[in-house]
Amino acid sequence: MTSVTELPFNRFLGLEQATSTDPTHLLRLPSGPQYLNHLGTVHASAQLALAEATSGEFLLRALGPDSGVIPVVRRLESKFRKPAHGSLTSTVTTPPEALAQLRADLTAKNRATITITVELHDASGTHTLSATVEWFITTVNPPTA
């Protein structure tokens, strides 16, 4: 798998790779009536799905598709900031030191946790959601002693 957009649920939702010229943009939820709530704004669940998928995409890009690890979401916390309208784009603000620690822990213990911070913005640039997604990651076939 080269992107989390290939996962059946994410394909069902219509999540896409961000096409922005800004390299910090990872994924995109297109605009559509299927994503709207009773107020005509983007449904909370659609935003949460984009945030979770973005954190997974970040890990996949950082570790590579053949990294030999299994990541599992442990916790997702979010804050809805403003109503979302139209398409949404996601970014990650997790510091490089967190990835370095993740790699060190995987090497030393064959398991690790990492918290990925995700921000969502709608087509107008409005900051709609901030989320932190904590992942538990283990190696597939740890070396035996």
Short mmCIF file of the C-alpha atoms (twelve columns), coordinates in Angstrom:
data_MODEL
# 
_entry.id   MODEL 
# 
loop_
_atom_site.group_PDB 
_atom_site.id 
_atom_site.type_symbol 
_atom_site.label_atom_id 
_atom_site.label_alt_id 
_atom_site.label_comp_id 
_atom_site.label_asym_id 
_atom_site.label_seq_id 
_atom_site.Cartn_x 
_atom_site.Cartn_y 
_atom_site.Cartn_z 
_atom_site.pdbx_PDB_model_num 
ATOM 1   C CA . MET A 1   0.000   0.000   0.000  1 
ATOM 2   C CA . THR A 2   1.414   3.350   -1.002 1 
ATOM 3   C CA . SER A 3   -1.316  5.527   0.536  1 
ATOM 4   C CA . VAL A 4   -4.061  5.163   3.132  1 
ATOM 5   C CA . THR A 5   -6.449  6.413   0.442  1 
ATOM 6   C CA . GLU A 6   -6.255  2.830   -0.917 1 
ATOM 7   C CA . LEU A 7   -7.941  1.392   2.204  1 
ATOM 8   C CA . PRO A 8   -11.551 0.340   1.502  1 
ATOM 9   C CA . PHE A 9   -13.121 2.696   4.078  1 
ATOM 10  C CA . ASN A 10  -11.085 5.682   2.897  1 
ATOM 11  C CA . ARG A 11  -11.964 4.899   -0.742 1 
ATOM 12  C CA . PHE A 12  -15.631 4.676   0.312  1 
ATOM 13  C CA . LEU A 13  -15.358 8.143   1.865  1 
ATOM 14  C CA . GLY A 14  -13.633 9.525   -1.211 1 
ATOM 15  C CA . LEU A 15  -10.469 10.651  0.574  1 
ATOM 16  C CA . GLU A 16  -7.807  11.826  -1.867 1 
ATOM 17  C CA . GLN A 17  -4.160  12.806  -1.894 1 
ATOM 18  C CA . ALA A 18  -3.954  16.597  -1.528 1 
ATOM 19  C CA . THR A 19  -3.207  18.252  -4.852 1 
ATOM 20  C CA . SER A 20  -2.160  21.569  -3.342 1 
ATOM 21  C CA . THR A 21  1.204   23.054  -4.233 1 
ATOM 22  C CA . ASP A 22  1.796   23.267  -0.480 1 
ATOM 23  C CA . PRO A 23  3.836   20.149  0.450  1 
ATOM 24  C CA . THR A 24  2.486   20.200  4.029  1 
ATOM 25  C CA . HIS A 25  -1.012  19.310  2.749  1 
ATOM 26  C CA . LEU A 26  -1.442  15.531  2.953  1 
ATOM 27  C CA . LEU A 27  -5.030  14.491  2.277  1 
ATOM 28  C CA . ARG A 28  -8.250  16.024  1.035  1 
ATOM 29  C CA . LEU A 29  -11.933 15.363  1.621  1 
ATOM 30  C CA . PRO A 30  -13.759 16.642  -1.462 1 
ATOM 31  C CA . SER A 31  -16.883 18.755  -1.271 1 
ATOM 32  C CA . GLY A 32  -20.185 16.919  -1.559 1 
ATOM 33  C CA . PRO A 33  -23.684 16.683  -0.092 1 
ATOM 34  C CA . GLN A 34  -22.932 13.202  1.292  1 
ATOM 35  C CA . TYR A 35  -20.571 14.812  3.847  1 
ATOM 36  C CA . LEU A 36  -23.053 17.338  5.241  1 
ATOM 37  C CA . ASN A 37  -24.860 17.326  8.575  1 
ATOM 38  C CA . HIS A 38  -28.260 18.770  9.519  1 
ATOM 39  C CA . LEU A 39  -26.767 22.288  9.563  1 
ATOM 40  C CA . GLY A 40  -25.351 22.065  6.047  1 
ATOM 41  C CA . THR A 41  -21.733 21.963  7.276  1 
ATOM 42  C CA . VAL A 42  -19.243 19.102  6.993  1 
ATOM 43  C CA . HIS A 43  -20.251 16.334  9.417  1 
ATOM 44  C CA . ALA A 44  -18.060 15.767  12.481 1 
ATOM 45  C CA . SER A 45  -17.536 12.097  11.592 1 
ATOM 46  C CA . ALA A 46  -16.242 12.978  8.127  1 
ATOM 47  C CA . GLN A 47  -13.744 15.378  9.693  1 
ATOM 48  C CA . LEU A 48  -12.619 12.787  12.241 1 
ATOM 49  C CA . ALA A 49  -12.144 10.194  9.502  1 
ATOM 50  C CA . LEU A 50  -9.960  12.645  7.553  1 
ATOM 51  C CA . ALA A 51  -7.903  13.428  10.680 1 
ATOM 52  C CA . GLU A 52  -7.318  9.734   11.469 1 
ATOM 53  C CA . ALA A 53  -6.435  8.900   7.864  1 
ATOM 54  C CA . THR A 54  -4.055  11.859  7.705  1 
ATOM 55  C CA . SER A 55  -2.135  10.652  10.743 1 
ATOM 56  C CA . GLY A 56  -1.846  7.213   9.136  1 
ATOM 57  C CA . GLU A 57  -0.711  8.744   5.840  1 
ATOM 58  C CA . PHE A 58  1.958   10.689  7.712  1 
ATOM 59  C CA . LEU A 59  3.261   7.490   9.319  1 
ATOM 60  C CA . LEU A 60  3.172   5.584   6.037  1 
ATOM 61  C CA . ARG A 61  5.184   8.295   4.295  1 
ATOM 62  C CA . ALA A 62  7.635   8.574   7.192  1 
ATOM 63  C CA . LEU A 63  8.220   4.845   7.718  1 
ATOM 64  C CA . GLY A 64  7.633   3.547   4.195  1 
ATOM 65  C CA . PRO A 65  5.228   0.904   2.906  1 
ATOM 66  C CA . ASP A 66  7.708   -1.930  3.556  1 
ATOM 67  C CA . SER A 67  8.674   -0.896  7.095  1 
ATOM 68  C CA . GLY A 68  7.564   -4.164  8.699  1 
ATOM 69  C CA . VAL A 69  5.375   -2.515  11.325 1 
ATOM 70  C CA . ILE A 70  1.729   -2.720  12.311 1 
ATOM 71  C CA . PRO A 71  0.243   0.586   13.506 1 
ATOM 72  C CA . VAL A 72  -3.013  0.689   15.487 1 
ATOM 73  C CA . VAL A 73  -4.842  3.804   16.684 1 
ATOM 74  C CA . ARG A 74  -4.937  3.946   20.474 1 
ATOM 75  C CA . ARG A 75  -6.586  7.312   21.061 1 
ATOM 76  C CA . LEU A 76  -7.978  10.213  19.075 1 
ATOM 77  C CA . GLU A 77  -8.744  13.551  20.683 1 
ATOM 78  C CA . SER A 78  -10.173 16.460  18.753 1 
ATOM 79  C CA . LYS A 79  -11.425 19.987  19.040 1 
ATOM 80  C CA . PHE A 80  -13.839 21.385  16.507 1 
ATOM 81  C CA . ARG A 81  -12.828 24.991  15.927 1 
ATOM 82  C CA . LYS A 82  -15.224 26.431  13.314 1 
ATOM 83  C CA . PRO A 83  -17.930 25.016  11.041 1 
ATOM 84  C CA . ALA A 84  -16.465 23.440  7.903  1 
ATOM 85  C CA . HIS A 85  -17.739 24.223  4.408  1 
ATOM 86  C CA . GLY A 86  -16.753 22.569  1.133  1 
ATOM 87  C CA . SER A 87  -13.628 20.511  0.689  1 
ATOM 88  C CA . LEU A 88  -11.176 19.981  3.551  1 
ATOM 89  C CA . THR A 89  -7.398  19.690  3.463  1 
ATOM 90  C CA . SER A 90  -5.215  18.222  6.213  1 
ATOM 91  C CA . THR A 91  -1.760  18.991  7.552  1 
ATOM 92  C CA . VAL A 92  0.452   17.421  10.219 1 
ATOM 93  C CA . THR A 93  2.504   19.428  12.707 1 
ATOM 94  C CA . THR A 94  4.277   16.571  14.499 1 
ATOM 95  C CA . PRO A 95  7.949   17.478  15.113 1 
ATOM 96  C CA . PRO A 96  10.784  15.477  13.483 1 
ATOM 97  C CA . GLU A 97  12.086  14.546  16.948 1 
ATOM 98  C CA . ALA A 98  8.948   12.455  17.502 1 
ATOM 99  C CA . LEU A 99  9.766   10.367  14.427 1 
ATOM 100 C CA . ALA A 100 13.358  9.942   15.585 1 
ATOM 101 C CA . GLN A 101 12.129  8.707   18.969 1 
ATOM 102 C CA . LEU A 102 9.663   6.362   17.254 1 
ATOM 103 C CA . ARG A 103 12.419  4.793   15.176 1 
ATOM 104 C CA . ALA A 104 14.706  4.458   18.216 1 
ATOM 105 C CA . ASP A 105 11.957  2.788   20.275 1 
ATOM 106 C CA . LEU A 106 11.083  0.387   17.445 1 
ATOM 107 C CA . THR A 107 14.741  -0.589  17.128 1 
ATOM 108 C CA . ALA A 108 15.247  -1.027  20.870 1 
ATOM 109 C CA . LYS A 109 11.892  -2.531  21.931 1 
ATOM 110 C CA . ASN A 110 10.097  -3.609  18.709 1 
ATOM 111 C CA . ARG A 111 7.175   -1.415  19.756 1 
ATOM 112 C CA . ALA A 112 6.508   2.267   20.255 1 
ATOM 113 C CA . THR A 113 3.866   4.951   20.532 1 
ATOM 114 C CA . ILE A 114 3.691   8.251   18.718 1 
ATOM 115 C CA . THR A 115 1.219   11.115  18.806 1 
ATOM 116 C CA . ILE A 116 0.468   12.807  15.507 1 
ATOM 117 C CA . THR A 117 -1.069  16.298  15.481 1 
ATOM 118 C CA . VAL A 118 -3.445  16.997  12.599 1 
ATOM 119 C CA . GLU A 119 -5.077  20.250  11.503 1 
ATOM 120 C CA . LEU A 120 -7.979  20.546  9.050  1 
ATOM 121 C CA . HIS A 121 -8.854  23.601  6.978  1 
ATOM 122 C CA . ASP A 122 -11.761 24.094  4.628  1 
ATOM 123 C CA . ALA A 123 -11.686 25.557  1.123  1 
ATOM 124 C CA . SER A 124 -11.875 29.120  2.479  1 
ATOM 125 C CA . GLY A 125 -8.856  28.499  4.737  1 
ATOM 126 C CA . THR A 126 -10.922 28.312  7.924  1 
ATOM 127 C CA . HIS A 127 -9.309  26.158  10.617 1 
ATOM 128 C CA . THR A 128 -12.072 23.633  11.336 1 
ATOM 129 C CA . LEU A 129 -10.494 20.915  13.487 1 
ATOM 130 C CA . SER A 130 -7.404  20.139  15.555 1 
ATOM 131 C CA . ALA A 131 -6.763  16.527  16.521 1 
ATOM 132 C CA . THR A 132 -4.117  14.372  18.127 1 
ATOM 133 C CA . VAL A 133 -3.980  10.727  17.170 1 
ATOM 134 C CA . GLU A 134 -1.951  8.354   19.336 1 
ATOM 135 C CA . TRP A 135 -0.664  5.250   17.561 1 
ATOM 136 C CA . PHE A 136 0.705   2.033   19.020 1 
ATOM 137 C CA . ILE A 137 3.186   0.496   16.597 1 
ATOM 138 C CA . THR A 138 4.806   -2.923  16.745 1 
ATOM 139 C CA . THR A 139 7.168   -4.740  14.415 1 
ATOM 140 C CA . VAL A 140 5.689   -7.601  12.372 1 
ATOM 141 C CA . ASN A 141 8.520   -10.117 12.908 1 
ATOM 142 C CA . PRO A 142 10.798  -8.878  15.689 1 
ATOM 143 C CA . PRO A 143 14.256  -10.431 15.696 1 
ATOM 144 C CA . THR A 144 14.714  -13.306 18.132 1 
ATOM 145 C CA . ALA A 145 17.569  -13.369 20.592 1 
# 
